[in-house]
Amino acid sequence: MKNKLTALTVIGVVLGISNVASADTAAGVMTVSATVGEACSVSASTMIFPTLTPFANIDVMTDTAGSLIIACTAATTPLIWSDTPRVLTGPGAGVVEIPFSLGQTNATVLTNALPIIVAGEAIAAPFVADGTEQVVPMYGLIKAVDYTDKAPGLYSTVITINVNY
């Protein structure tokens, strides 16, 4: 009796499968898409000038030492700028300021070449945007005439680096 029951179950399953296979079907087409947006990211740590020695009477230059990193999606044209005032503030009575300039090379820092007014005056990024992080050099300069008469102590500021793409 068990063998007959098993055989009937197997026949029933086979008949059930054959009924599914012979059913009518309809198909439709579904479009699938995704858009990759344009994007950039900027990260930076501290730019540190060496100790300013008032009696040395020399201009002091430093760089970001690889700490300014920008990544932009492929096929974008990144432009770098900052509208932050280039002034370090420090100790003393009232607000004591030391102006400085920024540029992408030793030579351009002399002219404060990182635009500060509007994005339309931005400089082109020194890399091809491909979605990977790129180290962007940035140089800072403090002229001797701007610090020789300042009180000793720490002077600092925060600069916002903007990237249009």
C-alpha positions, 0 to 999 in steps of 0.5 A, a space after each residue: 500500500 505504501 508503494 502505491 501511495 508513493 507512486 501516486 504522489 510522484 505521478 501527482 507531482 509530475 502532473 502538477 509540474 507539467 500543468 505549470 509548464 504548459 500555462 500561458 505566460 506574458 512578458 513585459 520590459 522594465 527599464 532600470 537606470 541610475 544617475 551618478 551625480 557630480 560631487 567633490 569632497 575636501 579635507 584638510 588639516 592644519 597649516 603650520 608656519 615655523 616660529 616667526 623670529 622678529 629680528 630675523 627680518 625674513 619672509 616665512 613660507 610654509 605648505 600644507 605638507 600633503 594635508 589638503 586632499 580633494 576628490 571630485 567625480 570624473 568629468 568635472 572641472 573643479 575650481 578652488 577658491 576661498 573667501 575667508 580673510 587671510 588674517 591670523 589673529 592673536 594675543 595682546 590688547 584688542 585684536 592683533 592681526 598678522 596678514 598672510 597669503 595663499 597660493 598653489 606654488 612657492 611663486 603664486 603665494 607671493 601674489 596671494 593667488 588663491 582667489 578670495 572674492 568669488 568663485 568666478 575667480 577660482 583657480 583650476 584644480 591641479 589634477 584630473 578629476 577621476 573620483 580618487 583623492 588627490 593631494 593639492 599643494 597649498 603654500 602660505 606666506 607671512 611677510 617679515 614686515 607684517 610680524 616684526 612688531 607683534 606681541 609673542 604668542 599664538 596667532 591662528 585662523 580657520 580658512 574654508 577651502 571651496 571647490 566648485 565643480 
